[in-house]
Amino acid sequence: MNIVQAIVLGAVEGITEFLPVSSTGHLTIMEKLMGFDIQSPDITAFTAIIQSGAVLATAIFLRKDLIRILAAWFKGLVSRDARKDPDWRFAWAVILGSIPIGIVGLAFQDTIETTLRSLWFVAGALILWSGVMAFADHAATQVRHEDDTTWKDTLIIGVTQCLALIPGVSRSGATMSAGLLRDFDRVTVTKLSFFLSIPALLGASVLQVHDEAGNIAAGVGWVNTLTATIVSFVVGWAAVAWLLKFIAKHSYSIFIAYRVVLGSLLIALLATSTIAAT
């Protein structure tokens, strides 16, 4: 990998991480088009690690909300009265909602990093999950808001988030769809998706740094990995700011159409052997 490729991949990650179009799916496609072995340990680790840039951008962008929620959680640990604060319940809801993907990710790590990296899975997931997103977008009543969030809501959303371990489904697409089907408004489900992403993606990044440091050093290289992470941070900041404004006034239809077109194009390329699946 050269520095230009690292910058391009970092930008792709930053743009797509929080859009419901699957950042891992896009990175897998781009990495394959660049000629990399998409099942190689250093490439799969690189893909996971650079997501931390976009996640950190989100955490800083939403720092006021994050500080408020964390403060309420710590206060609730020592004060019974503080536990009446909706932010105390919301904090616990996010914590509980973050657990399922950690368990499933560790249990099926080998399958996720090999079998599911096939571009056939990416193409199929892009198209099939678009149907779920379209249904959720149409069926949602959007009568519930952030203060209405319970542990049951985020646990259901957190379990659904596990499907995002299949490249092409999209972590934000999965969580947003589940949130809409729980009748939350679009801005609330988007923020919930952001909050649930922080422990999930940072945890995955730390694990890959610990387990694959040697493979990264011998493969894509740490300079390229850190460069891509920084780029994903900068681009991710802009993407989060844009998405929150966009989603307040628009449906997910543009993302659904894009997913179907990309998935169909990818199937055509695979079927004609223009590109290999792995």
N, C-alpha and C positions, 0 to 999 in steps of 0.2 A: 504494500500500500504506500502511495506517495502522499505528500501533504495536501495536494489538490483534491485527491479522492477523499481524504479525511475531512476536509472542509465541506465538500459536497454532502457526504453522509451525515455530518453534524447538522447541516442546514436542513436536510430531509427529516432528521429526527426532531429538530426543534419545531418545524412546521407541522408535522403530523402527530406528535405525541398526544396532544389534547383534542385534536379533531377526531371525530368518530370514523376514521378511515383506516386505522391500524398502522401505527408507526413501525412495528416489527415487520409487518407484511411489506411495507414500502422499503425498509432497509434490506430485507431479504432479497427483494426483486433487484434493487440497485446493486447490492453486493454481487449477485449472480451476473448481472449485465457487465460489471467491472471485471469479471473473470475470477472471482474468489470462490473457494470451496465453502459453501454456506453452512456445511456441517462441521467444519474445522473448529476445534476448541477455542482458538484465538479469535476467530470471527464471531462465534456465538457469544463469547465473553465481551468482545468489543461492542457488539450490538446492545448488550444489557447495560454495560457500564456507561455509555454515552447518554443513556436515558436520564442519568442522574443530573445532568446539566439542565435539562428542561424542567425536571422536578424541583431543583433548587430555585430556578427562576420563578416557578409557581409559588413556592413557599415564601419567597421574598415579596412577590407581588401581592400575596394575600396575607402579609405579615400581621396586619392589624387584626384580622379575623383570627389568625392562628394564635396570636398572643392572647387575645381575649378568651378564646376557648381553652387554651392551656392554663391560663390563670384561674378560670372557673373550675377546672378539673383539680388543680392543686388545692384550691380553697375548699373544695368539696371533700377532699381527703381528710381534712382536719375540722371541718365545721358542718354540723348537721343542717343549719339554716342555709348554708351556701349550696346545699344539694337541691334546693328548690329552684335554683337558677337553670333555665333551659339550656344554657351553654354547658353545664355539668352533664346533663343527659346527652347532649349532642356529642361531647367529647368521648363518653363511654360508648356511644353508638358507633363512632368512627373507629375506636379501638377494636370493638368486637367485629365490625365489618371488615377489618384488615386481616383478621386471623385466617379465614378460609384459604385465601390465595397462597399464604405462606405454607400451609400444610400441604396443599395439593401441589404447589410448585416444587417442594422438596421431595415429595413422594414420586413424582413423575418427571424429575429433572432430566434423566437420560432420554426419555421419549420426546420431551419438549425440544431438546437440543439436537436431536437427530431426525427421527421419523417425521415429526410435525413441521420440520423446516422445509419439507418438500413444497415446491411451488404449486403442485396440484392442491394441497391442503390450503395454501394461501388463496388461490383462485376460488375454490369452493366456498371457503369461509367468507370471503368478500361478498359473494353473491347471496349465499344463504342467509347470512346475518342481516343483510339489507332488508329482507322480508320481515324480520323481527323488528327492526328499527322502524319500518314503514307502519307496521301494525301499532307499535307503541306510540308513535307520533300521532296517529289517527285516533287511537282509543283514549289517550290521556285526557283527563278532565282538568288537570293542573289546579286543583282547588286547595292543595296543601302546600305549605311553605316551610322554611328552615326550622322555625320554632315547633313545627309539628313532628319533627323527626324522632323516631324511637329506635331502640336497639333492634327491634324486629325488622324495621325497614332496612337499616344498614346491613344487617346480617343477610337478608335476602339479596340485597344489592351486592354484598361482598361475595356471596356464593356464586352469583351470576358473573362476577368479575373473574372467577377462575376460568371461564370459557375463553377469556382473552389470552390464555396461555397458548391457544391455537393461533398462530400468526394469520392475520386476515380478519379475525373477529373484531378486534379493536377493544382495548380495555375501556376507553371512554365510551365507545359505542355500546358495550355491554352494560356498563354501570348506568349510563344515561337512559337506556331502554328500560332497564329494571326500575329505575326511579320514576320514569313516566308512568309505568304500569302500576306504580304505587300512588299515582295521582299527584305527584309533586310537580311544581311549575318548572319550566326549562332552566331558568337561572339557578334554582335550588339544586336540581340534579347535576348541573354542570359544576357547581361548587362542591357538591358531594363527591363527584368524580375526581376533582382536583385533590380534595382532602384524603380520599382513600388511596390515591396514587402515591402519596408521599412515603408512607411506611413500606408499601409494596415494592415500589421501584428502587428506593434507596436500599432496602434490604437485599434485593436481587443484585444490585451493583456491588455492595460490600462483599457479598458471598462470592461473586465472580472475581473480584480483586484478590480475595484470599485464596481461592482455589486455582485460579488460572494466571497468576502473576508471571510465572515462568513462560507459559505458552504465549502470552501477550508480548513479552520481551523478545522472544525468539521469532514471533510472527509479525503481526501488524505493527508492533512497536509502541512504547509508552508515549513517545512524542506525538504520534498520530492519534492515539487514543485520547490523550489530554486535549489536543487541539480540537478534535471533534466534539468533546464534552463542552469545551468553552463556547464553541460555535452554537451548539444546541442550547446552551444557556441563553445566549443573546437572542437567537431567533425564537426560542421558546417564550421568552418574555413578551415579545411582540405578538406572538400567536395567541397567548392567553388573553392579553388586553383586547385583541380584536374579537376573539370568540365570545367573551362575555358581553360585548356590545352587540354583536351580530345575533346571538341566540336569544337575546331579550325581545327581538322583534321578528325573528324568522323561525321557520320550522327546520327540520333536518333534511328536507327533500333534496337540496343541492348535494349534500354528502351522500345520500342514498343513491342518487343517479350516478354520481362519480364512481362509487364502489362497484355498481353493476357494470358500468362501462369498462373499468380497469380489470375487473375479474373476467369479463368476457374476452377482452383483448389478450389477457394472459392465457386463457384456455386455448385461444386460437394459436398463439405462439407455441404453446406446449404440444398441441395436437399436430402441428405441422413440423415439429422437431426444430423449429427456429431457435428455441432455447430449451436447455435441459432442465428437468425438474429439480435435480440436486447437483 
